[in-house]
């Protein structure tokens, strides 16, 4: 039997939503083990001076929950 925890994370990129999502997963993988699924729950843009400055994504990321002894 396995249990998974789900957290929400936000990533940004000056290039694309895909790049923002990829950066979230890669950074989360540095400190979380057994990442399983990432679901994009929201996408938006940061606009400054009438131009798109950044793409933002909010992800729900799941990983295997391990109890501490």
C-alpha positions as CSV (number, residue, x, y, z in Angstrom):
1,X,0.0,0.0,0.0
2,X,1.2,3.5,-0.8
3,X,0.2,7.0,0.3
4,X,0.9,10.1,-1.7
5,X,1.0,13.7,-0.6
6,X,0.0,16.5,-2.9
7,X,1.4,20.1,-2.7
8,X,0.9,23.2,-4.8
9,X,3.8,25.0,-6.4
10,X,4.1,28.0,-8.7
11,X,6.8,28.4,-11.3
12,X,7.7,31.2,-13.7
13,X,9.6,31.5,-16.9
14,X,10.2,34.3,-19.4
15,X,9.9,31.8,-22.2
16,X,6.7,29.7,-21.9
17,X,4.2,27.9,-19.7
18,X,5.9,24.6,-20.5
19,X,9.3,26.0,-19.4
20,X,7.7,27.3,-16.2
21,X,6.2,23.8,-15.5
22,X,9.4,22.1,-16.2
23,X,11.4,24.3,-13.9
24,X,8.9,23.5,-11.0
25,X,9.3,19.8,-11.5
26,X,13.1,19.9,-11.8
27,X,13.5,22.1,-8.7
28,X,11.0,20.0,-6.7
29,X,12.8,16.9,-7.6
30,X,16.0,18.2,-5.9
31,X,14.3,18.0,-2.4
32,X,11.3,15.6,-2.9
33,X,11.6,11.9,-3.6
34,X,9.4,9.8,-5.8
35,X,7.6,12.5,-7.6
36,X,4.7,10.9,-9.5
37,X,2.3,13.3,-11.2
38,X,2.2,17.1,-11.8
39,X,-1.2,18.6,-12.8
40,X,-1.4,22.1,-14.1
41,X,-4.2,23.9,-12.3
42,X,-3.7,27.4,-13.5
43,X,-1.8,29.4,-16.0
44,X,-1.4,33.2,-16.1
45,X,0.9,35.9,-17.4
46,X,2.9,38.7,-15.7
47,X,2.4,41.9,-17.8
48,X,4.6,45.0,-17.5
49,X,4.4,48.0,-19.9
50,X,1.9,46.2,-22.1
51,X,4.3,43.3,-22.7
52,X,4.4,39.7,-21.4
53,X,7.3,39.5,-18.9
54,X,6.7,36.0,-17.5
55,X,4.6,32.9,-17.9
56,X,3.3,31.4,-14.6
57,X,1.9,28.0,-13.8
58,X,0.4,26.6,-10.7
59,X,1.0,22.8,-10.3
60,X,-0.3,20.2,-8.0
61,X,2.6,17.8,-7.5
62,X,2.3,14.4,-5.9
63,X,5.0,12.4,-4.3
64,X,5.2,9.3,-2.1
65,X,4.6,9.9,1.5
66,X,7.1,8.3,3.9
67,X,6.5,8.3,7.6
68,X,9.3,9.2,9.9
69,X,10.2,6.5,12.5
